[in-house]
Amino acid sequence: MDPSLRDILASYNDRSPLEQAYTIPASWYVDARVAELERQNVFGQTWQVVARADQLQRPGQFVTSNLAGEPLVIVRGTDRQLRAFYNVCRHHAAAVVTEAQGTAGIFRCPYHGWSYGLDGSLKGAPEFEGVCSFDRAQNGLVSVRVEAWEQFVFVNLDPKAAPLADFLGRLVPRAAPLDLGSVHFFERRSYSLNCNWKVFVDNYLDGGYHVPHLHKALNSVLDYKQYTIENEDRYCLQSSPMVASSDDAVTSATRTGDRAWYFWQYPNFMINLYRGYMDTNLVLPDGVDRCKVIFDFYFDDVSESATERNRQSIAVGERVNDEDVGICEAVQRGLHSRAYSAGRLSVRREAGEHLFHRLLAADLKRGLAS
């Protein structure tokens, strides 16, 4: 008999200190009931990155997104206010905005022509004369909470959630000296992986444990022995001094500076920083055994003269990602094996993973109890 969802969640002890802890069980990565609980209580109740601030600078600029199965549209109003709405027509539920991004003065549903202002208000409902007790004011687009931090726009589907600043907590002052706004967006690339989204996060948070074995070129420019891990509320910062190396010329030329900084914000957003360079990783579930990872690349110089250098830098990132994809997909296969249930954690390296698992467990157990 299959264990109940309650039994699956109870099989992980989120109170164990790191030196006694196990990972979350394999069942959490392969059971569709856990994935559904995550959809509702993790992705449906945490602040999630849905756009870049540069995409929404001018009045009328909009971006569409999908979060936890919900279609969304985020827009800069004519009053310059940032707003977000469910991208669902109040007439017969069609998507009102069908483009990924753009600029508009009004949103018009392609199904029956209902139109909405950039503030979400219903502006037009063709051929609706004679409909009794119809209140236009009550039939605008349904709003979603939206806030911005640095170069990133977040939404939260939970109307009762704490403000974004509270959610980010001490990440805000910790990242401030690194001047995230000094780099400019250059390019986006997306990847589909045959693994659960948590496998990708685990791999990111292993404190560099896999770097000497899997990312030899990257390891050549990091001082692995001095690699540090800092846990705070809902974020983990991994960082390492940089070293000069001749092992891989392109990596040495594009990964420079005094220190590498790797931020993870619960549950699924990562920021990676070197001198003059930043990339962000957003990992989104796509069923139980698949996920999508969105990479946005930023550079201090995005002029035409810097294009070749920037593309070389992206190529280094892609090589690292390719190495991660292979191991993450191998891990997902192993999680289905009867030979594996859970693993131990390195006290020296895997404190970030421990934080992730405890935060996740708290959200899932609270969701099950509600």
C-alpha positions, -999 to +999 in steps of 0.1 A: +000+000+000+013+034-009+021+056+021-002+086+027+010+121+020+011+128+057+034+098+062+057+109+034+061+144+050+065+129+084+094+108+072+116+138+072+128+153+105+132+190+100+144+195+136+176+176+132+207+197+134+230+195+104+254+170+119+225+146+125+204+155+095+194+135+064+182+149+031+145+150+024+134+115+013+135+104-023+097+102-023+096+141-021+112+142-055+091+116-073+056+117-058+029+138-077+011+145-044+042+163-031+044+183-063+008+194-060+014+205-024+044+225-035+024+241-063-002+253-038+019+261-007+054+269-020+050+285-055+015+297-047+024+314-014+060+328-018+073+358-036+083+347-071+104+365-098+083+370-129+101+398-148+130+422-150+126+458-140+139+469-174+110+452-191+085+474-172+101+508-171+077+528-193+039+532-190+021+505-210+050+480-209+037+445-199+050+410-194+030+378-192+040+349-170+026+317-155+031+309-119+018+278-101-006+272-130-019+307-129-016+330-160-005+365-151+001+398-167+023+425-151+021+461-164+034+496-158+003+518-157-001+553-172+003+566-136+037+547-135+024+523-109+034+487-112+005+463-112-002+426-117-033+407-126-046+372-133-045+371-171-081+357-172-110+375-189-139+379-165-164+370-193-154+334-204-119+330-189-098+334-220-063+349-218-067+386-223-030+392-232-015+367-255+020+382-262+049+374-239+057+411-236+051+444-253+035+478-249-002+485-248-027+513-240-055+489-233-058+451-230-084+436-253-095+399-250-093+382-284-123+360-276-152+384-273-135+418-273-139+427-237-113+454-229-095+464-198-074+494-188-039+492-176-053+496-141-074+464-146-107+482-148-133+469-173-135+495-201-157+477-227-181+447-229-195+446-264-232+438-269-239+435-232-269+458-231-299+444-212-278+422-189-294+425-155-274+434-123-241+436-142-217+459-124-187+469-145-168+480-115-169+444-101-157+428-134-122+441-138-092+419-139-084+403-106-053+418-091-022+401-077+004+415-053+035+428-070+067+445-058+102+451-071+137+448-056+169+457-074+165+445-111+137+420-103+099+421-102+082+397-079+045+386-074+028+367-047-005+349-052-012+349-015-030+382-006-021+377+030+016+372+025+041+395+043+057+422+021+086+414-002+111+432+020+101+409+049+104+378+027+138+387+014+149+396+049+187+401+054+194+394+018+186+430+010+214+446+031+238+417+024+235+422-014+235+460-013+273+465-013+276+444-045+256+470-065+234+446-085+221+476-105+255+483-121+251+455-147+227+455-176+206+427-191+222+411-222+205+378-230+181+351-218+184+313-223+161+286-210+168+250-204+146+219-198+159+193-175+147+158-168+148+162-130+127+175-102+132+213-095+146+205-061+174+184-075+187+215-093+184+235-061+202+208-041+230+208-066+234+246-064+234+245-026+260+218-019+286+244-009+309+238-039+311+201-030+307+190-066+328+217-082+363+200-081+348+169-096+323+182-121+334+217-130+371+215-134+375+247-154+355+267-129+373+251-100+406+263-115+396+300-107+381+294-073+399+289-040+379+259-030+395+255+004+383+290+013+348+285+000+323+298+026+286+292+033+264+317+051+227+309+060+202+336+069+164+334+073+154+324+037+187+328+018+221+312+015+252+329+003+281+308-010+312+326-019+348+320-028+380+340-033+391+340-069+426+328-080+447+333-111+449+302-133+461+292-167+441+259-168+413+273-190+419+305-208+383+315-215+371+307-179+400+328-165+392+357-188+355+358-181+353+348-144+374+375-127+374+397-096+384+392-060+355+370-050+327+349-065+293+354-050+264+329-052+231+339-036+201+316-033+168+330-022+141+305-011+127+286-029+140+288-064+160+320-073+198+323-077+221+353-083+257+346-094+282+375-094+318+380-106+335+413-116+314+430-143+291+400-146+259+386-131+236+358-141+203+348-125+188+313-124+151+308-119+141+271-116+104+262-122+087+228-118+073+212-149+057+181-135+075+157-111+104+146-132+111+178-152+119+214-146+127+246-165+156+268-157+157+303-169+192+320-171+194+358-175+228+372-183+240+407-173+272+426-180+287+459-170+293+466-208+266+456-232+278+477-261+285+462-295+322+462-289+317+439-259+294+414-276+321+388-284+335+389-248+300+386-234+292+356-256+324+339-245+313+344-209+279+329-217+296+300-233+314+294-200+281+295-182+266+271-206+294+246-202+289+247-165+252+242-169+257+213-193+278+196-167+251+202-141+223+190-163+240+156-168+244+150-131+210+164-121+193+140-145+214+111-132+203+120-097+167+120-107+170+085-121+187+074-089+159+088-068+135+063-084+157+034-073+146+011-045+183+013-034+180+049-022+158+066+004+177+095+018+213+106+023+235+123+049+248+159+046+283+172+048+286+196+078+314+214+060+296+219+027+259+213+027+245+237+052+226+255+024+209+224+014+199+217+050+183+252+051+164+246+019+150+213+031+139+227+064+122+257+048+104+235+023+093+210+050+078+239+070+058+251+041+046+217+031+036+206+066+018+239+072+000+234+039-011+199+047-024+210+081-044+239+067 
